């Protein structure tokens, strides 16, 4: 499907838990007819320079982004940052802290899985997925490829889920801290896929109320798994809180089967107007 004047503002590469390189994503975006996409890898900016350079050659605008995993009352909440200044020292300092925390967590998880009879170590995991920020998605692929499970969901059910004895939580910042960090580097903070948190109407309203006070600018109303009713709900929420709309596929390549760049599960469409409004807001805020 050709998607002229469409964009995708939530995309992952193999620098976090996607399966395609940043350059491959640019090629796919060009083939799809996308005007632009945002590379929003988990807690890393490692793929941005490659993606932007490839985009320049292909005539595809690549928005520098990131997706922070944060913790809010025991829940994992994701904050996307768009138009970030990845080279800002304060930003990179935080990224390095995230990397250190992930390495410590991953060494402990590998040790626990090894004790359960699985042939795994942190070194083997990083050798299997070089230059990637290791997430539970990588563990599930490793377990599947080495025959310990028959599907990636089974890997989470048996070994990787929060309820299992092998899972090790890692240090996370709060959603409000992520919002501030993104604003500090002249980025636009967006609450990602709000319906996935299953917080209920009151819980979600409390979260967005707090994040509005922290400076949240956008909310992801257009998303691959949203029903028409869910999109309408988030659009109404955005209107009441004066948030801008964002949208994206949350494309991970082979790690989310049947979910396509730009079109999600087939019906996703994020118009260029969404990106234009976000750009205008950034100019207003930061005079850039």
N, C-alpha and C positions, 0 to 999 in steps of 0.2 A: 504494500500500500504506500503510495506517495503522499507525504504529509506537508505540502507546501504551506508556509506560514505557520507551521506548528513547531513547538519546542518541547523539551523534556528537561525538567529542572531537578531531577533526582535520579542519578545514575552512578553505578559502581563499576570499578575496574578490578583487575587482578592485584592491584596494590592494596586492596583490602579483601573483601570476600566475593568479588565478581570473578568471572572466568575469562574475560577478554582484556587485552592490553589497552591502555589509553588510546594508542594509535588505531587499533582495531575498532574501537568505539566510534572514532571519527569517521572511519570508512563506512561503518554501518549507518551512522547518522546521515552521511551523504547519500547513501543508497536509498534510505527512507525518505529523503527530501526534507529532512528537518532543517529549520533555519538556525537552530542553536540547541545546545544542551549544557547542563551543568554537571561537572564531575564532582560527586559528593561522597568520596570514600570515607569509611569509618575512621575517625580520629587520625587521619593522615592526609598530607598534601603531596605525597611522593609522586603521584602521577600527573600533577597539574602541568608542569612545564612541557612534558612530552605531548600531552593532549592539546595544549594551546598551540604548540609549534605545528603539530599535524593539522589542526583546524585551520591555521593560517594558510597552509598549502592547499587545503580542500575547499576553502571558502565557507567553513563552518565555524560559527562563533562558539567558543568554549568558555563558559562562565566558571571562574575558579571558585570551588566550593569545598565543603566538608560536611560530614554528619557526625555530630557529637553524641555519644551515648552518655546519658546523665541519669541520676537517681533522684526520685521524688517520692517520698513516703513508701519506699520499698519497691517502687515500680521503675522499670527501665523506660525512660522518656528520651526521644531523639529530637535534637535541635539541628536543623540544617542551616549552614551559613553560606550565603551567596555573595559573590563579588569580594571575597576576602583578599586581604594583602598577606599572602602566604609567607612573605619574607620578613614580616615585622618581628623583631626580636622577642617581644612579649608573647607573640603567638607561637613561635617555634619553641620557646622555653616550655610552654604548656604541652605542646605536642610531644616533646621529649619526655616529659613527666608521664604522659599517657603510655608512651612506648615502654618505659621502664616498668610501669605497673603491669602492663600486659605481659612482659617477659617473665616477671616474677610469678604471675598467676599461671602462665602456661607451663612453666617448669614444674610447678606443684601439681597441676592437672595431669601432666604426662607421667609424673611419678605415681600418682594414684591409679591411673589406667594401667601402667606397667605392672603394678602390684596385683592387678586383677587378671594378669596373664596376657595382656595385649602388648605386642612387640612395637612399642612406641617410645620415643624420647623427644625432647625439645629439638635436639639436633636433627633427628630424622624428619620431624615435622617441617622445620625450616628448609631442609634440603628438598623436601617434596614441593614446597611452595616458596621458592626464593623470592626475596624482595617484596614480600607481602606482610601486611599487618595481620598476624594470626588471630582468627576469630573462631568461634565454635563451628562456623560453616566449614572451615578448613579441617577441623577434627572429623566432622561427619563425612567429608569426602575421603579422608584418609581411612577411616574405619570401613567405608563402603568399598573402596578400591582394594583394601587388603582382606576383604571377605569376613569381617567381623559382624557386619550387619547386611541386610538385604535392601535397605533403603535409608535415605538420609533422615526421614522422620523417625525411623527405628533407632538411629544413632542418638537422637535427642531423647527419646523415651527411655532408653536403657542406660545411656552413659553421660549425656551432655546437658540434660535439662536441669533447671534450678533445684528440682526435688531429688536429684540423684546424689549419691555419696561421692561421686567423682568431681562434681562441679565446684569450682572455686570462684567466688565473686572477686572482682577487682575494684580498686579505688576509682570512684567516679566523682565528677563535679555535679553540682545541682543544675537544673535547667536555667535558673536565673543567672548563675555564673557563666554558663555557656552563652547566653544572650549577651551578657556584658562583654565577654571576650570577643565575640563577633563584632559588636558595635565598636569596640576599641580599635579594630583594624579596618574600620569603614566598610564593614559587611552588613548584609541584611539578614537578620535572624528570623527563621521560619520554624514554626512547630510542625514537625513531620507527622504524617498519617495519624491524626488524632483519634480516629475511631478504633485503631488497633489496640488502644490501651484499656478498653473495656472499663472505663471509669464511671460510667453512668453520666447522666446529664449534669447533676450537681457537682460531681467530682471534676468533670472536664471544665465546668464554668469556674470552679475554684482555681484550677491550674491556670487557665488563661487570664483570670483576674490578676493573679500574682505575676504572671509573665508580662502582662500589659504594663504593670508598674515598673518592671525591670527593663522595658524598652522593646518588647517583642513587636516586630513589624508585620510579619506575615503568618499565614496558616495554610496548610496543604489541604485545599478543598477538593482538588481534582487528583484522584489517586486510583491506581489500578484496581483495587478491590472494592472501591466505593459503589454502593448502589445509588440510584437516582435520589432516593430518600436521604441517604447519608451525605451525599454531596450538597443537597439542599439544606440539610441541618447545619453543615459546617459553613456554608455561604451565609446563612442567617446569623450564625455566631460571629462570623467575620464582620458582618455589617454592624452588629450591635457594639462590637469592641473596636470598630474602626481599624480592622486589620486588612492588609492587602491579601489577595488570593495568590497562592502558588500551586504548582501541580507537577506531577512527574510519575514515571512508571515504577521507580524503585528497581530498575533493571539490574540483575545480577548475572545475566548470561545463563550458562548451563546450571547454575546453582538454584535458579528458580524456573523450572521447566515450564514452557508454554507462555511465559511472560516476555513480551517483546519490547524492545526499545521504541519509545514514542507512542506505541499503541496499547501497551499493557497486555491485557487478556483479549484485546480486539476492539474495544470500544473507547479507549482512552483518547482524548484529544485536548491538548493544552495549547490554546491559541497564542500567537505571538504577542497579542495585546497584554497578556499576563506578564510577560517579561518586560515589555515596554513600561508598564505601570511601576514595576519594581525598580527599573533603572531611573525613572523620574523621581521616585521617592528617595533614592540614594543621592541623586544630585541635590535635592532639596535639603537633605540632612547633612551632607558632608561637603557640598559645593565642589564636587568632582566632575 
